[in-house]
Every structure is written in C-alpha cells, then in structure tokens.
C-alpha cells in the first residue's frame, strides 16, 4: 500500500536578530522523517516548544520549509504555492487548537463552513446549503446553527464547527493540532469520540498533535515522540506506551498522574531542568543533559533513528529495551 503522506528530512529554521551578537538560528524542526498510510492515525507528542505545531503547519504548507520534502498523495508539495497548491488543499485539511480564534467572528456558521465550497467551486448555492446542513449534522449540530455566530456557541461546539469546515471538501488527511487541549475534560472525550467515528466512517487519516498521552492512546494507531525538533521514538501505540525504548518517552509516561497510589511506579524518571534552547542545542544526543543513562558517546555522537527488534524506531544509543543500567554522571 502506498503511503498517503511521506515526510523526509523536514527542517524548519528561523533566523532572528539577537542583540549585538548578530543573527541566530532557531532550529524548530530538525530533520524529521515519517509516513502516514491511508486511514491511519499517527499521534505526535512531546513537551511544549518541541516543534510539534511547527511541523504540522509545515506539512499543511502554512509555513515554508527550510529543507526536506513533503509528499502528499503521490505529489511533492514542498515548494508548491498559490494556485498550484489549491487542489492539494482539498485533500489536506487542518483543525486548529483554539476553536474560537480559528473562526471568523464576523461571519455566520453557515458562511464559515461553506467558504471552502465557494473557493473550490463545489456546486450551486442550493447544493452548498444542503452540504453545510449535512456537515453540521455529521458533527452533532442542528440546522439552527447555520445563522448563528461563533460567539454564541460553547468551546466544544465551536470545535465541532471547525471540524465540519475541515470535512467540507472530503479530505483524505486531517492535521489536528491540539484539537482538544482548550476544552473541558468531559468535552474532550466527546470530540475525541467524534474524530474516531469520522475516521471509521470516512476512512480519514490523521496527524494528531497532542501533549495528552491518554488522548493519543485512544485515537492513534502509531505514535511519534518529539524532543527539541526531532523524533526520538516512533512505533505502534501499544509498543511505545507499553515498553518505551527512549528515556524521554518513559519520562513523559511517568509524568502522567496515576489515581491509584498502589499503581504508581516507584522508579519513575523525573526530568531535571528545562529543555535546551533550540537556538543553541547540545552536542550529541539532544536529551543527554537530562538523561540518567547518558554516556560519553551520548554527549558527542548524535543518535539516528534505528529499527529495534519489535519494528519500532528509536534515536538512542542505549534503548531502555536493552536493559542498560543508569550510568554514573
């Protein structure tokens, strides 16, 4: 089966002026590669500032990339722009984190959802009206929403409107950028269930960006873990979450609160310090300043993604699945 999305060595650097020291380069995304099959949901997790949202927006071509390539549905879209990119937009849509900021407050909901149909000339006015009403029904909203403004809805309802807009052109892939992080916990579950139902019914593929590992576990088939602009582990959700190979992955899982004290691991990894500055990343493995397993090799040699026995990939010289004891630091 051909992949729907292929990302190869994707890099996004920003150049900024830094006082009297001149310019500095911020390495937001640094050589990321992965693929998504048709109908597959890939979760993308990591700390705030690791480059998740930047990566998603580069793939959606909202940001230009510094280097690397993005191939969607067999077409290299890395350098496309303007009219050449417009047909691609129909198959590649995005759901944004803030369901209010992503909706035009001056337009009614019916107009917001119909806008992609107008841009891509999908039917006459009657057909568009019927299509919008159908989309609202698909996301759990009634026809009365057509004439209302975004501020008249709750956060969860606004996110449903954003989802309806993303579905308007029958996309093959949706990039969901933290789609539930701004919602109440009970509403989060409703939206995640809605997205799962839409994936099943429409055969959608997702790049699901989140920091909530529980949400990713529920909706994703595979998960990629990002740290300081790069992927440090990628594989099936059951394998990565059940037996993490990279120390950072384990640290993320150990940070998840456990309601039952009896189930709390006594040997949890607790991260020390803050993530390094992407404008001045450490040598070797980017995680080594915070890693209890770091060796001299980790401090000098950058690890590349390599395939483990169970098929997942990890960028670590001493994967935890090899049962290496923590090094003296």
C-alpha positions in Angstrom: 0.0 0.0 0.0 1.3 3.4 -1.0 1.7 6.0 1.8 -0.7 8.9 1.8 1.9 11.2 3.4 5.7 11.0 3.3 7.9 13.4 5.2 11.6 13.2 4.5 14.3 15.1 6.4 12.0 18.0 7.0 13.7 21.0 8.5 12.4 24.4 9.6 14.8 27.0 10.9 14.1 30.6 11.9 16.7 33.3 11.8 16.3 36.1 14.3 18.4 39.0 15.4 20.0 38.6 18.8 21.1 41.9 20.2 24.7 42.9 19.5 25.6 39.3 18.8 24.0 39.4 15.4 21.7 36.7 14.0 21.0 33.4 15.5 19.3 30.3 14.0 16.4 28.7 15.9 16.1 25.0 14.9 12.4 24.5 15.4 12.2 21.2 13.3 15.4 19.4 12.5 15.4 16.5 10.0 12.1 14.8 10.7 11.0 11.8 8.6 7.9 9.6 8.8 5.0 8.5 6.8 1.2 8.0 7.2 -0.8 5.3 5.4 -4.4 5.9 4.1 -6.8 5.7 7.0 -4.1 5.7 9.7 -3.9 7.9 12.7 -0.4 9.0 13.8 -0.1 10.7 17.2 2.6 13.3 17.6 3.6 14.0 21.2 6.2 16.0 23.2 6.7 18.9 25.5 5.6 22.4 24.7 8.1 24.0 22.3 9.5 20.8 20.9 8.3 21.7 17.3 5.0 19.7 17.0 2.8 22.5 15.8 5.5 23.9 13.5 5.9 20.5 11.9 2.2 20.2 11.4 2.0 23.7 9.8 4.9 22.9 7.5 3.2 19.8 6.3 0.0 21.7 5.7 2.1 24.3 3.8 1.1 27.1 6.1 4.8 27.6 6.7 7.5 27.3 4.1 10.2 24.6 4.9 13.9 25.2 5.1 14.8 21.9 3.6 13.5 18.4 3.1 10.3 17.2 1.4 6.6 16.7 1.9 4.9 14.3 -0.5 1.1 14.1 -0.2 -0.9 11.5 -2.2 2.0 11.0 -4.6 2.7 14.7 -5.2 5.7 16.6 -3.9 4.1 19.7 -2.4 7.2 21.1 -0.7 7.7 24.0 -3.0 4.2 24.4 -4.4 2.4 27.7 -3.8 -0.6 29.8 -4.9 -2.8 28.2 -7.4 -0.7 25.1 -7.7 -1.3 24.3 -4.1 -5.0 25.0 -4.2 -6.1 21.5 -5.5 -4.0 19.9 -2.7 -5.8 21.8 0.0 -9.0 19.8 -0.8 -7.3 16.6 0.4 -5.3 18.0 3.2 -7.1 20.0 5.9 -6.3 21.2 9.4 -8.2 21.5 12.7 -6.7 24.2 14.9 -6.1 24.3 18.7 -8.2 27.4 19.5 -11.7 26.8 18.2 -12.6 30.5 18.6 -9.5 32.2 17.1 -9.8 29.9 14.1 -13.3 31.0 13.2 -14.2 34.4 11.7 -16.3 36.2 14.4 -17.9 38.4 11.8 -19.4 35.6 9.7 -22.2 33.2 10.4 -21.5 29.5 10.9 -23.2 28.6 7.6 -20.9 31.0 5.7 -17.8 29.7 7.6 -18.4 26.1 6.6 -19.4 27.0 3.1 -16.3 29.0 2.4 -14.2 26.0 1.2 -17.0 25.0 -1.1 -17.1 28.5 -2.6 -13.3 28.6 -3.1 -13.2 25.2 -4.8 -16.5 25.8 -6.8 -18.3 22.8 -5.3 -21.9 23.1 -6.5 -24.5 25.9 -6.7 -26.0 27.7 -3.7 -28.7 25.1 -3.0 -26.2 22.3 -3.1 -23.8 24.2 -0.8 -26.6 24.9 1.7 -27.6 21.2 1.7 -23.9 20.2 2.1 -23.4 22.5 5.0 -26.5 21.3 6.8 -25.3 17.7 6.3 -21.9 18.5 7.7 -23.4 20.1 10.8 -25.5 17.0 11.4 -22.3 14.8 11.0 -20.6 16.7 13.8 -23.7 16.7 16.1 -25.1 20.2 15.5 -28.6 21.1 14.3 -29.6 23.3 11.3 -30.3 26.2 13.7 -26.5 26.7 13.9 -26.4 27.9 10.3 -27.4 31.5 11.1 -25.6 32.0 14.4 -22.2 33.5 15.1 -19.2 31.6 16.7 -19.5 33.6 19.9 -23.0 32.1 20.5 -21.5 28.6 21.0 -19.6 26.8 23.7 -15.9 25.8 23.1 -16.8 22.2 22.3 -19.5 23.4 19.8 -17.0 25.8 18.2 -14.6 22.9 17.7 -17.3 20.9 16.1 -17.8 23.8 13.7 -14.1 23.7 12.9 -14.3 20.0 12.3 -17.2 20.5 9.9 -15.3 23.1 8.0 -12.3 20.7 7.7 -14.6 18.0 6.4 -16.3 20.2 3.7 -14.1 19.1 0.8 -13.9 15.4 1.8 -10.2 15.4 2.7 -8.0 12.3 2.9 -5.8 13.6 5.7 -6.6 16.0 8.6 -3.8 17.6 10.7 -5.4 18.1 14.1 -3.2 20.5 16.1 -4.0 20.0 19.8 -7.8 19.9 18.9 -9.0 19.2 22.5 -6.4 20.9 24.7 -8.5 24.0 25.2 -11.7 22.1 26.1 -13.1 20.7 29.4 -12.2 17.1 30.1 -15.8 15.8 29.5 -16.0 17.7 26.2 -12.5 16.4 25.2 -13.9 12.9 25.4 -16.8 13.8 23.1 -14.6 15.4 20.5 -12.1 12.5 20.5 -15.0 10.1 20.1 -16.4 12.2 17.2 -13.0 12.2 15.5 -12.7 8.4 15.9 -16.2 7.9 14.4 -15.4 10.2 11.5 -12.2 8.3 10.8 -14.0 5.0 10.8 -16.9 6.2 8.6 -14.9 8.3 6.1 -11.6 6.4 6.1 -9.7 9.5 7.2 -6.1 9.7 8.1 -4.9 11.9 11.0 -1.8 13.5 12.1 -3.0 14.1 15.7 -0.8 16.5 17.6 -1.2 16.5 21.4 0.5 16.6 24.7 -2.1 14.5 26.4 -0.9 10.9 26.1 -4.2 9.5 27.2 -5.9 11.1 24.2 -3.3 9.9 21.8 -3.6 6.3 23.2 -7.3 6.4 22.5 -7.2 7.6 18.9 -3.8 6.8 17.3 -2.5 3.7 15.6 1.1 4.8 15.9 2.8 7.5 17.9 5.9 9.6 17.2 7.7 11.3 20.2 9.4 14.6 19.5 12.2 16.3 21.5 13.9 19.5 20.6 12.7 19.4 16.9 13.5 15.8 16.2 11.7 12.4 16.5 13.3 10.2 19.2 10.9 7.3 19.0 8.1 6.1 16.7 6.1 2.9 16.5 2.8 1.3 17.4 1.0 2.9 20.4 0.9 -0.4 22.3 4.7 -0.9 22.0 5.8 2.6 22.6 3.5 3.2 25.6 3.7 -0.3 26.9 7.5 -0.6 26.9 9.2 2.7 25.9 12.6 2.4 24.4 13.8 6.0 24.7 14.3 7.6 28.2 12.4 10.7 27.2 9.4 8.6 26.2 9.4 6.9 29.5 9.8 10.2 31.3 6.7 11.5 29.5 4.7 8.4 30.5 6.0 8.6 34.1 4.8 12.2 34.3 1.1 11.1 33.7 -0.7 11.3 37.1 -2.0 7.9 38.5 -5.2 8.0 40.5 -4.4 4.8 42.5 -1.2 5.2 44.6 -0.7 1.4 44.5 -0.2 1.6 40.8 2.4 4.4 40.9 5.8 3.3 39.8 8.5 3.8 42.4 11.3 4.0 39.9 9.8 6.9 37.8 12.0 9.0 35.7 11.8 12.6 36.8 13.2 15.1 34.3 15.6 17.6 35.7 16.0 21.1 34.3 14.4 22.7 31.3 14.6 21.6 27.6 17.7 23.0 25.9 17.5 26.2 23.8 16.7 25.3 20.1 19.0 28.2 19.1 21.9 26.5 21.0 21.2 22.8 21.1 23.6 20.5 23.0 26.2 18.3 21.1 25.5 14.7 20.5 22.1 13.5 21.8 19.9 16.5 22.5 18.4 14.7 25.5 21.7 13.8 27.2 21.8 16.8 29.7 18.6 15.4 31.3 19.2 11.6 30.8 20.3 9.3 33.6 21.6 6.8 31.0 23.9 9.3 29.2 27.4 8.2 28.4 30.4 9.8 26.7 29.1 8.6 23.4 25.7 10.3 24.0 27.5 13.6 24.7 29.4 13.6 21.4 27.6 11.4 18.8 24.1 12.3 17.6 22.0 9.1 17.6 20.0 8.4 14.4 16.7 6.6 14.3 17.3 2.8 14.2 14.9 -0.1 14.0 14.6 -2.3 17.0 13.6 -6.0 17.1 9.9 -5.3 17.5 9.9 -3.0 14.5 9.7 0.4 16.2 12.4 3.0 15.7 14.3 5.0 18.3 17.1 7.5 18.3 19.0 6.3 21.3 22.4 4.8 21.8 21.2 2.8 24.9 17.5 2.0 24.4 15.7 1.0 27.6 14.6 -2.2 26.0 18.2 -3.3 26.1 18.0 -3.1 29.9 21.0 -0.9 30.3 21.6 0.4 33.9 21.8 4.1 34.5 25.3 5.5 34.1 27.1 7.4 36.8 27.1 11.0 35.9 
